[in-house]
């Protein structure tokens, strides 16, 4: 299970980053048409807006798959780390963050619209909030858990530095959101690689 979780944890961030990047390039003009701009309005219906229009199902499937992959990854971490209450709550929060990421598969409502908000648009927005509320505490707790295991100890400070960079960027509107995504994706990859290392 730990080895499976490590493999999933390695593939997940790469898959997400690849799909978001390619769809952003492919649907560039569409994104501009709904109000997004890579510099002036980078979070305007992005990346959620990639699920709208042609080939939107690819982003929807990626949200779903990436979320479940994060939940599996969290299970592997739980089995590998010291069995403490901190480990339990940290990996539980990471699992819930994964489920919230999967919840982004509920299609967002375009910000510029004349119709009322839909039920799936509201669920999408709720999932986004839960993702932020669960992911940051999970990472903070994991920093403490890593300190208790020599195999993980040197990732403790790195995890907290990532949180310090990612937390403000998650809530800020603007180019800082790119920092959040990049910091969390890199952290996830580093932790997954360490999980693979300790599982051998």
HUBELLIN-V384040 format. One record per pair of residues at least 12 apart in sequence whose C-alpha atoms are under 10 Angstrom apart, sorted by sequence separation. I is the first residue (numbers start at 1). J is the second residue. D is the distance in Angstrom with one decimal. If there is no record, write none. Layout:
i: [I:I]
j: [J:J]
d: [D:D]
This chain:
i: [32:47:48:51:78:79:107:108:109:143:144:166:167:168:169:31:36:75:77:78:106:107:108:109:142:143:144:146:166:167:24:31:74:77:78:106:107:108:142:143:165:166:169:31:34:48:76:105:106:107:108:109:141:143:144:165:166:31:74:75:104:105:106:107:108:109:140:143:144:164:166:74:75:77:103:104:106:107:108:139:140:142:143:162:163:166:167:31:34:73:74:105:106:107:141:142:143:162:165:166:30:31:74:75:104:105:106:140:141:164:165:30:71:74:75:103:104:139:140:143:162:163:31:71:73:74:103:104:106:139:140:162:163:24:27:28:30:31:71:72:73:74:102:103:104:105:140:161:162:24:27:30:71:72:74:100:101:103:104:139:140:23:26:30:70:71:74:100:103:104:136:139:140:159:162:163:24:27:70:71:73:102:103:138:159:162:20:21:24:27:69:70:71:72:100:101:102:136:137:20:23:27:68:70:71:100:101:103:104:136:20:23:27:67:68:70:71:99:100:101:103:135:136:159:26:27:67:68:69:70:71:98:100:101:102:158:159:20:67:68:69:71:97:100:101:136:137:19:67:68:70:71:97:99:100:101:136:159:23:66:67:68:69:70:97:98:99:100:135:155:158:159:23:65:66:67:68:69:97:98:100:64:65:67:68:96:97:100:101:132:133:136:23:63:64:66:67:68:96:97:100:132:155:23:63:64:65:66:67:97:98:155:63:64:65:67:93:94:96:97:98:20:63:64:67:93:96:97:132:19:20:62:63:64:95:96:97:132:152:155:19:62:63:64:65:93:94:95:97:61:63:64:93:94:97:129:20:60:62:63:64:92:93:94:96:129:152:16:19:60:61:62:63:93:94:95:151:152:19:60:61:90:91:93:94:151:17:59:60:90:93:94:139:16:59:60:90:92:93:151:152:15:16:60:90:91:151:57:59:60:89:90:91:93:94:136:139:16:89:90:135:139:12:15:16:57:88:90:91:15:16:56:87:90:91:14:86:89:90:12:13:51:88:89:90:12:51:87:88:90:11:12:51:52:86:87:90:12:13:48:51:52:86:9:12:13:48:50:51:52:86:87:88:8:11:12:48:49:50:51:52:86:87:10:48:49:86:87:8:9:48:49:85:8:9:12:48:49:81:84:7:8:9:48:49:83:8:9:10:45:82:5:8:9:45:74:81:82:84:5:7:8:9:45:77:81:5:6:7:44:45:82:5:6:9:44:45:81:82:4:5:6:8:9:44:81:4:5:6:80:2:3:5:6:81:1:2:4:5:6:81:1:2:4:5:2:3:1:2:5:1:2:35:1:2:34:35:48:2:3:34:35:48:1:2:34:1:34:48:77:81:73:77:80:76:81:70:73:74:77:80:73:76:80:76:73:76:43:44:43:44:42:43:46:41:42:43:40:41:42:43:40:41:42:43:39:40:42:43:38:39:42:37:38:38:17:17:13:17:13:16:13:14:13:14:12:13:13:14:10:13:14:12:13:12:10:11:9:10:13:9:10:12:9:10:11:9:10:6:9:10:8:9:10:6:7:10:6:7:9:10:5:6:9:6:7:3:6:7:5:6:5:6:3:4:6:2:3:6:2:3:5:3:4:2:3:2:3:1:2]
j: [44:59:60:63:90:91:119:120:121:155:156:178:179:180:181:44:49:88:90:91:119:120:121:122:155:156:157:159:179:180:38:45:88:91:92:120:121:122:156:157:179:180:183:46:49:63:91:120:121:122:123:124:156:158:159:180:181:47:90:91:120:121:122:123:124:125:156:159:160:180:182:91:92:94:120:121:123:124:125:156:157:159:160:179:180:183:184:49:52:91:92:123:124:125:159:160:161:180:183:184:49:50:93:94:123:124:125:159:160:183:184:50:91:94:95:123:124:159:160:163:182:183:52:92:94:95:124:125:127:160:161:183:184:46:49:50:52:53:93:94:95:96:124:125:126:127:162:183:184:47:50:53:94:95:97:123:124:126:127:162:163:47:50:54:94:95:98:124:127:128:160:163:164:183:186:187:49:52:95:96:98:127:128:163:184:187:46:47:50:53:95:96:97:98:126:127:128:162:163:47:50:54:95:97:98:127:128:130:131:163:48:51:55:95:96:98:99:127:128:129:131:163:164:187:55:56:96:97:98:99:100:127:129:130:131:187:188:50:97:98:99:101:127:130:131:166:167:50:98:99:101:102:128:130:131:132:167:190:55:98:99:100:101:102:129:130:131:132:167:187:190:191:56:98:99:100:101:102:130:131:133:98:99:101:102:130:131:134:135:166:167:170:58:98:99:101:102:103:131:132:135:167:190:59:99:100:101:102:103:133:134:191:100:101:102:104:130:131:133:134:135:58:101:102:105:131:134:135:170:58:59:101:102:103:134:135:136:171:191:194:59:102:103:104:105:133:134:135:137:102:104:105:134:135:138:170:62:102:104:105:106:134:135:136:138:171:194:59:62:103:104:105:106:136:137:138:194:195:63:104:105:134:135:137:138:195:62:104:105:135:138:139:184:62:105:106:136:138:139:197:198:62:63:107:137:138:198:105:107:108:137:138:139:141:142:184:187:65:138:139:184:188:62:65:66:107:138:140:141:66:67:107:138:141:142:66:138:141:142:65:66:104:141:142:143:66:105:141:142:144:66:67:106:107:141:142:145:68:69:104:107:108:142:66:69:70:105:107:108:109:143:144:145:66:69:70:106:107:108:109:110:144:145:69:107:108:145:146:68:69:108:109:145:69:70:73:109:110:142:145:69:70:71:110:111:145:71:72:73:108:145:69:72:73:109:138:145:146:148:70:72:73:74:110:142:146:71:72:73:110:111:148:72:73:76:111:112:148:149:72:73:74:76:77:112:149:73:74:75:149:72:73:75:76:151:72:73:75:76:77:152:73:74:76:77:75:76:75:76:79:76:77:110:77:78:110:111:124:79:80:111:112:125:79:80:112:80:113:128:191:195:188:192:195:192:198:188:191:192:195:198:192:195:199:196:195:199:172:173:173:174:173:174:177:173:174:175:173:174:175:176:174:175:176:177:174:175:177:178:174:175:178:174:175:178:181:182:181:185:182:185:184:185:185:186:185:186:187:188:185:188:189:188:189:189:188:189:188:189:192:189:190:192:190:191:192:191:192:189:192:193:192:193:194:191:192:195:192:193:195:196:192:193:196:194:195:192:195:196:195:196:196:197:195:196:198:195:196:199:196:197:199:198:199:198:199:199:200:199:200]
d: [9.6:8.6:8.7:9.3:8.5:9.7:9.4:6.7:4.9:7.2:6.7:9.3:9.8:8.1:8.6:8.9:8.9:9.8:9.5:5.9:8.8:5.8:4.4:8.1:9.3:4.3:9.2:9.1:6.6:7.1:9.6:8.0:10.0:7.0:8.6:5.1:5.8:7.6:7.5:6.8:7.3:4.3:9.8:8.0:8.4:9.2:9.0:8.9:6.6:9.1:8.3:8.5:9.6:8.1:9.4:6.9:7.6:9.5:8.7:6.9:9.3:9.9:8.6:8.5:5.7:9.0:8.9:5.7:9.2:9.8:8.7:5.3:8.5:9.7:9.6:9.2:6.4:6.4:7.3:9.4:9.9:7.7:6.2:9.8:8.9:6.3:9.8:7.2:9.9:9.1:7.5:9.2:5.2:9.5:9.5:9.0:9.7:8.7:7.3:6.9:9.3:7.6:8.8:9.0:7.8:7.1:9.0:7.2:9.3:10.0:9.2:8.9:8.7:5.9:7.6:7.3:4.9:6.5:6.2:9.7:9.9:8.4:9.2:8.8:8.8:5.7:6.3:7.7:8.7:7.3:9.7:6.1:8.2:8.8:9.8:9.5:9.2:9.5:9.6:9.8:8.2:9.4:9.6:9.2:8.7:9.2:9.5:9.5:7.0:8.1:7.5:7.9:6.9:7.7:9.6:9.8:9.3:8.5:5.9:8.6:7.1:9.3:9.9:9.1:7.5:4.4:8.4:8.8:5.4:6.7:9.6:6.9:9.6:9.9:9.2:9.6:9.6:9.8:6.7:7.4:9.1:8.2:8.0:9.9:9.4:7.1:9.4:9.5:7.1:8.9:9.5:9.2:7.8:8.6:8.4:6.8:9.9:9.6:8.9:7.0:6.8:8.3:8.5:7.9:5.0:4.8:7.2:9.5:9.3:6.5:9.6:9.4:8.9:8.6:9.9:4.9:6.8:8.4:6.8:10.0:9.1:9.3:9.4:7.2:9.7:9.6:9.1:9.8:7.4:8.0:9.9:10.0:8.4:8.7:9.6:8.3:9.7:7.8:7.7:6.0:9.4:9.6:8.8:6.0:6.2:8.3:9.9:9.7:4.2:6.5:8.5:9.5:9.3:9.2:5.2:9.7:6.7:9.9:8.5:7.5:5.4:9.4:9.9:9.2:9.8:9.8:8.2:8.9:9.3:9.4:9.9:9.1:8.8:9.6:9.2:7.0:8.1:9.2:6.9:7.5:9.9:9.1:10.0:4.7:6.4:8.0:4.7:8.6:9.9:9.9:9.8:9.7:8.5:9.5:8.4:7.1:4.2:9.9:7.6:7.5:9.5:8.1:8.8:7.9:9.7:9.3:9.0:6.7:7.8:8.0:9.0:7.9:9.3:7.0:6.8:8.7:10.0:9.0:9.6:5.2:8.4:9.6:6.0:4.0:9.3:9.4:6.5:5.4:7.2:7.9:7.4:9.6:5.1:6.9:8.6:8.1:9.1:8.4:8.8:9.1:7.2:8.4:7.5:7.3:9.3:8.8:6.5:8.9:9.9:8.8:6.0:5.6:5.2:5.8:8.4:9.9:8.8:8.7:9.5:5.4:9.1:8.9:6.6:8.8:9.4:9.5:7.6:8.9:7.4:9.5:9.8:8.0:9.1:8.8:8.5:9.0:8.4:8.9:10.0:7.5:6.9:9.1:9.8:7.1:5.4:9.4:9.9:9.5:4.7:9.1:5.1:7.8:9.6:6.5:7.8:7.6:9.8:7.8:8.8:9.2:8.8:7.8:7.9:7.3:7.3:6.6:7.1:9.0:9.6:10.0:9.2:4.5:9.0:9.3:9.5:9.8:9.6:9.1:7.5:7.1:9.4:10.0:9.3:9.4:6.7:9.4:10.0:8.0:8.8:7.7:9.9:9.1:9.3:5.3:7.9:9.9:9.5:7.8:5.8:8.2:7.7:9.6:9.7:9.1:9.3:5.7:8.1:7.5:9.9:9.5:9.1:8.6:9.2:7.4:6.4:7.0:8.3:9.3:9.3:7.6:6.6:7.8:7.7:9.4:6.2:9.0:8.7:9.7:7.6:8.6:10.0:8.9:9.9:9.2:8.6:7.2:9.6:8.4:9.5:10.0:8.2:7.8:6.2:9.6:7.7:6.9:6.5:9.2:9.5:6.7:6.3:8.2:9.5:5.9:6.6:9.1:9.0:7.1:9.4:8.3:9.6:7.8:9.3:9.1:9.4:9.4:9.7:7.9:9.0:8.2:7.4:8.0:7.3:5.2:8.5:9.9:7.4:8.7:9.9:8.6:10.0:6.4:8.6:6.6:9.6:7.7:8.9:8.9:8.4:9.1:6.8:7.4:5.6:6.4:9.1:7.7:9.3:8.8:7.0:8.3:4.4:9.5:9.6:9.9:9.8:7.3:8.1:7.6:9.9:9.9:9.2:9.6:7.1:7.0:9.2:8.8:8.2:10.0:4.9:8.4:8.5:9.4:9.6:7.7:7.8:7.8:7.6:8.1:4.4:9.9:6.2:7.2:9.2:9.8:8.9:7.3:8.3:8.8:6.8:10.0:8.0:7.5:9.8:8.3:6.9:6.9:9.8:9.4:9.7:9.0:9.4:9.4:8.7:7.5:9.4:9.9:9.1:9.8:9.8:7.1:7.9:7.7:7.9:7.6:9.8:9.2:9.5:9.1:8.4:6.2:8.6:7.8:6.1:10.0:8.0:5.6:7.6:9.9:6.1:5.9:9.3:7.1:7.8:8.9:7.0:7.6:7.8:7.7:8.8:9.1:6.4:8.2:9.9:7.9:9.9:8.8:8.6:9.9:7.8:9.6:8.6:8.8:8.0:5.4:9.2:8.9:7.7:9.4:9.8:9.9:6.8:8.1:8.7:6.5:8.3:7.7:8.3:7.0:5.5:9.7:6.8:8.3:9.6:9.3:8.6:9.0:8.1:5.4:9.4:5.0:6.5:8.2:8.0:9.9:8.6:7.4:9.4:5.1:8.4:8.7:8.7:8.0:6.8:9.1:8.2:9.0:9.8:5.5:7.2:8.2:5.0:8.4:8.8:7.8:8.8:9.7:7.5:6.1:8.2:7.7:9.2:10.0:9.3:9.8:9.2:6.1:6.4:8.0:9.6:9.5]
